[in-house]
Amino acid sequence: MSNTETEEQRDSGEYAAAGAQLSTAPREELSGGVGGPTLGVIGWVRWFWRQLTSMRVALILLFLLSLGAIPGSLIPQNSVDELKVADWKATHEFWTPLLEKLQFFDVYSSVWFSAIYILLFVSLIGCIVPRSWQFVGQLRGRPPGAPGRLTRMPAYTTWRTHAEPEQVREAALAIVKRRRFRAHVVGDAVAAEKGYLREAGNLIFHIALIVMLVAFAVGQLFKSEGGKLVVEGDGFSNTLTQYDDFKSGSMFSADELPPFSFTLDKFTGTYAKSGPERGTPRVYKAEVTYTKGDGTEGKKAIEVNKPLVFGSTKVYLNGHGYAPVVTVRDGKGKVVFNGAVPLLPIDNNVTSTGAIKVMDGYRDKNGKKDQLGFAALFVPTFAGKGKGTMFSQFPGLEFPVLNVGAYHGSLGVDSGLLQNVYQLDTSKMKAFKDDKGRILKKDLLPGETLTLPDGAGSITFEKDVKEWATFQISEQPASGWALTGAVAAIAGLVGSLFIQRRRLWVRAVTGDDGVTVVEMAGLGRSESAKLPEELADLAGTLHAQAPTAPEEPSDVPESSDVPSEGAEK
């Protein structure tokens, strides 16, 4: 082997050593090349562990986790609304068997989603722990000494000065320390390093991901969330039977529900009446009177994103609608139903539909027990007769009209099957007919009455329309940890992307002619235009204290007092 080849190998080794440990990313080791020794059981286990804890696999798992969440967003979930799941299955009978096998109606508790989640968790832990120890070791260590040939560095400059080498090194050490470099003198050079926050940010980002995963898991296991529709004047007490719908994590117990109650005193909603924002809410709040578990009472206006808080439980305002007050009488004039009936909006102008059900107390003209049902459509602002539409023109209560269609028979509430209280099942009912043999329907203004045929009774739309609000009562344990993790992840990501880790060396030695030769070089983890700029700035500062020595006229006709930057590679 020639001396030239030996020098090149030595230079390459020094260059690699100079850039060593600029990152704590694990180095991939090859277990034998083509035709090399085969792996045993332990070898395969180690290989699998290296692959699982590599950043590439962690990113793949993170992508798969986000990809797996798509079906949970597009397809109704049993954990959220079983009625919507049942409706979806009835509408898509062809796809239902396949999606049930793939657990697409229970995505977040499915085997495949849990497997991705756990593998990602293990991958992040296995990646972070060794890198953290390496980083701690780097913090406790010192920057490596200067390589033999600084000219191989990406940024390089040199000049000659009459200052003594010791003076140059002392000045260089003071300068880089003022710039917050970790620095020390190694032999004939000053070694300095900066940018440790890049790796710290990288580790913080991955630790934050673990915190978010743990917080998400804790939240799913111990969470509770339910909804309640409350009409003005009515109230809610935080017990399981009071909820319209309720879901919780597998580790949650109903005994953990905090004691409190509230009454909806008034809902206030005002809307823009003109311009492109017509119908947009201006005021949207529910005024409530609440009672805590210790008996403390108070009043609160719940608005969007301004919940009522009871410890870790929050009561959010979710929606709003109208509940027209109706009175139903039998053929003898006896009141068999009187009250506000909440109807559900179907558009932004609060056109609402629902059902009025008279389950008990009604008897027909022959004195036989029967049940009444009315399909109801309500518009808070009617367009007017002859306008060709029954849809509301404005969300505010300006011209209310209630349209009802009358039926009698079995409402199906005694069948034991789950039933939507806002829908009228007419499969076992008969419609009342008008004079033309059509279903008896009528548009009612406040105070008007629809009389049922053959002395069957009547329904009156009273001169009162109450408003209702829906509330979401939720308790999300570890939500604060999840938020902290998200903020930390963003901060760590910003640090890892915009902070550059770099090393600088300043060598000062006495030349053959007795003049001090100063060399400065820099090396970064990645190519950046800022490294040569920073080196030039430091060189200019050092040059002011150790200026260029004038050349002998016989040696160099012209000289420059400014240090020249070396070639950037």
C-alpha positions, 0 to 999 in steps of 0.5 A: 500500500502506497504512502498516499493511500495511507494518508488518505485513509488516515485523513478520512478517519480523522474527518469521520472522527471530527463529525462523530456524535453530531447526532444520537441517531442510531447507526444501522449495522449490517449483519454480514454481506451477500453470502455472509453468515446466517443469523441465528434466533438471537440475531433475528431478534436483534435485527427485528428490534433494530428495525422496530426501534428505527426512526423509519419504522416509527414514521411508518407506524405513525402514518399507519395510525393516522391512516387507520383513523380515517375509517373512524372519521368516515364511518359511524362508530358504536362507541359514539352513536349506535343508532347512526351505526344501525341506520348506516348498516341498514342503508349499506347492507352490501358492505356491512358484513365486510366492514364488521369483519374489519372492525370498522364500526369499532376502529379505536378498539379494534385489534389492528388499530391497537396493534399499530398503537402498541407497536408505535409506543414500543418503537418510540420508547426503544428509540428514545431511551438509548438516544437519551443516554447517548445525549447525556454522555455527549453533554458530559463530554467535550468537543473532539480535538481538531483533525490533522488537516482542517482544509478538508472541512466544509468551511475553512480560512487561514492567515498568518500573524505575528501574535504568539500561538498561545495568545491566539488560542486564548483570544479564540477561546474567549471569543467562542465562549462569548458566543456560547460555544462549549470550548476547550483547548486540545493540543495546538487548537481550540475545539468548540461545539454549539447547537445541542438544543437541536438534539434536545429538541429531537428528543423532546419531540419524541418524548412528547409523542409518547406523552400524547399517546399515554394521555390518549390511552388514559383518556380513552380508558377513564373518559366519560361523555354524554349529551342532554337536551334541556328545554327552558325551565327544565334541568339536569342532574349528573346521574347516569339515568339523566343522559340522553346518550352516554359513553365512557371508557372501559375503566370508568365507573358511574360512581365517579360522576361528580355531583352537580345539577343545573337548570336552563333558565333561558336561551338567547340567540340573535342573528344577523338579519341582512347582508351576506352574513344573514342568519349568522349567530350574533349572541348564542348563550344558555343562561343556567342556574347551577348547584354544586355537590356541596350545595353552592349555587350560582348562575352562569352564561354558557357560550360556545367554547365557554363551558361550565366547569365542575372540577375536571368535568365541563359542560359545553353548549352544543346546539339549539332548537325550538320546542312548540307547546301543544295541547292534545285533547280526546273526543270528550275534550279531556287534555291527554297531553300538554307540553313543549315538544323539542324538534330537531333542526335539519338546516341552518335556518332551524327548520325542525322535524320530530314527533308528538307522541301520546302514549297514555290516557287517550281513548277513542270515541268508543272509550277504547284505549289507543295511542296518537302520533303526530309527524311534526314539521316546524319553521320559526320563520315561514315564507308564507302561503303560496311561496312553494316551500315549507322551509324556514327563511331565518333561524330567529322566531319571527313567523312560526308555523307548525305542520302536523300529520295525524296518526293513531294506533300502536307507537311501538314503544311497548315492543322492547326495541330501541326507538328514536323519540324524535321519529314516528314509526307509522308501521303499526299506525293508521293515518287520519284522513281528510275529506279527499282521502289524504293524510290529515295535515294542517299548517298551524299558527300559534293558537290554531287547532287541528280537529281530528275526524269522527270526534277523535279529538284535537291538537292545538298549537299554543301561543308559546314556543320554548327554546331548548339547548343541547349540552355535552357533559364530558370528563377527559382525564389527562387532557392537560397532559395531551395539550402539554405534549402537543405544545412540547412536540411543536417546540421540539420539532421547531428546535430540531428543524431550525437549530444547527449543530456544528463544531469549530476548530481554531489552530495556531502553530508557529510556521517554519519562518517563525510566523504564527499560522492561524487556521479556522474550520467548521463542520455541521451535521448538515450542509448550511450556508450559515456555517461559512457565514458564522465562521467568517464572522468569528474569523473577523473578530479574531483577526482584529486581535491577531491581524495578518502579518505583512508579507515580505515584498520579495516573496509576494508582490501584493498582499491582503489584510483580510483572511480568505475563506477556503473552498466550501465542499 
